Amino acid sequence: MSSGTSSVQDEIKEVEQELQEKDFTTPMSPTSDPSAEALEAGTWKPKRRGSTAAQEVAVRVGGGVMNLMNLLFSPVFVQTFIMTFLGEWGDRSQIATITLAAASGVYSLGYC
């Protein structure tokens, strides 16, 4: 039992040593410090170096357009549109036939 525990202790020591070797102590700038709420909501994005406000607005607008395109051309939406179009095709042809018959004056010829 002690050999299993010692291997776990060795593993923990190795991980602690690797963590100490890495530099996780660099302070973040006040503008890039995310709040917990922003992180949980997924709305926080790090500031890009050298980017202007206009560039950030363009990135956000481009992302919004891509979200709209993904919504409109999603496989579920496309399949639903095609199935509804094909299902209603018969109704459209019936309406067109009735309209053409009424416009051509079939009853005025005296066949009925």
N, C-alpha and C positions, 0 to 999 in steps of 0.2 A: 504494500500500500504506500510506503514511503517513496518508492522509486517512481510511482505514478505522480505523486504530489510534487516531487522534485523536478520532474520534467515539465510540469505545468508552471512551477516557479521559474524555471529557466526560460521558458517561453515568455512569461510576463516580463522578466528582466530584459530579454532581447527587444521586445516591443517598446519598453520604456526607453531603452538606449537609442533605438531608431527615432523615437519621437523627440528626444533631446537633441539628436543630431540635426533634425530638420528645424528650420527657422519659422516657427509659428508665432513668434512674438512681435512681428512687425506691426506697428500701430496703423490702424486704418484712418484715412482722412475723415473729418467730420461730415463732408458731403456724401461720402460713399458708405457711411455707417447705416446699415439697414435696420429698420425697426422690426420687431418680432411680428407685428401685424402685417407689414408689407411682405415679409418673407412667407408667412403662412398663406396670404392671399395670392402670392405669386405675381405681385405687381412691381416688386423692386427689381431694377436692373442696374448694373454698375455703370457709372459714367465712363464714357469713352474718352480717351485722352485726345485733346485737340479737336473735339467735335463742338460745333456751334449749336445754338438752339434751333436754327433752321434745319440743320442736318438731323437732329433728334426728332423734330416734327415730321420730317420726310420719312424717317425710318418707321415711326409709329403709323403714319398714314399708309405706307406700303404694307405694313403688317396687317392693317385693317382691311385693305383691299384683298390681300391674300386670304384672309379669313372668310371674306364674303365669297370669293371664288371657290374656296374649298367647300363652303356650304351649298352654293348653287350647283356645283358640278360633283357633288358627292355621289357615290354609286347608288345609295339608297334613293336620293332625289331623282336621279336620272332614270332608274328602273321604275319608280312610281309614276313618273311623267309618261314614260313609254307605254306602260300597261294601261294607264287611264286613257291615253290617246287612242290606243288600239281598241279598247273596250267601247269608247264612244264613237268610233268610226261608223258603226252601223246606224246609229241615230242620225248622224250628219247626212249619210247617204239617203236615208228615208226622207228627211226634211228637204233635201235637194230634189228628190224625185217628186214629192208632192208639190213643191214650188214650180218645177218645170211643167208638170201636168196642169196646174192651175193657170200658168202663163200661156200655155199653148192653146187653151180653149177646147179641150177634148169634148166637153159636154155640149158645146155650141154646134158641133157637127151632126148631132142627132143620133149618135150611136147608142145612147143609153135609153 
